[in-house]
Amino acid sequence: MHLDQPLSDKEFDELDKFLLSDRTADDCMAMDSLHGYLTALAVGPEEVPLAEWLPHVWGEDAEAIPKFKNDKEYERIVALIARFMNEIAITLEVAPKEYEPLFCEHEWEGKPILDGEAWAWGFNLGMSLRAEAWEPIQTSNIAPLMRPIYLLGAEEIEEEELVLVDNPVKCHKLTIEIEAAIPEIHKFWLPHRKSAVKTVQRETPKVGRNDDCSCGSGKKFKKCCGAGTAED
């Protein structure tokens, strides 16, 4: 299984079914909130290790691990989630205009309405893992693009802001704005994005095997402290 391979429709349904099954916690992410969560991780200012972000997929309780049948099933589900995330990242890198958030759709007064609340909630949760690193965008020239995500996905909004999300049509318009905002948010962070894996730099020069040993014995390093090391 290649991690850069998009999920097939069958695999998408497999992951969706598992996340909604009775083997996961009641607050386990569904596919729409998972998509928002993974998008925040894919576009944000810092890479977050899988070991840190994966537990949040299963629910708020750190002990809420799904009841996997065996290790093979665990590896299968985690691989599907990782590929789901990679698909988002690759799309934004290669063809950002083709990126489509996974929103719920339903009818309201006979018209199709998009509901981005669960997606935006997932995105906000993803941001919270690196809240301090995300702060610069809130005072940048594209700060207004973050507002729809906040209004639809925040745990709480100001009382005077409730009027902005008090009916499905207003929420639909905010949801549409989110889709247009994500490529710009991705572009903003791209030059600043930091890897979660830090390169270890040697603070002192490497001792050559024919150099005098630094312990002060007067012997060559290879005959002293370096005697147990392999030849270069």
Protein Blocks (a to p, Z undefined) as FASTA:
>chain_A
ZZkbccdfklmmmmmmmmmmmkbcfklccfklmmmmmmmmmmmmbdcdfklmmmmmnomb
lklcccdfblmlmmmmmmmmmmmmmmmmmmmmmmmmlpccddddddeehiacddfklmmm
mmmmmmmmmmmlmmmmmmmmklmmmmmmmmmmpmbdcfklmmmmmcfklmmmmmmmmmmm
mmmmmmmmmmmoccfbdcdddfbdcddfkbccfklnopafklmmmmmpccZZ
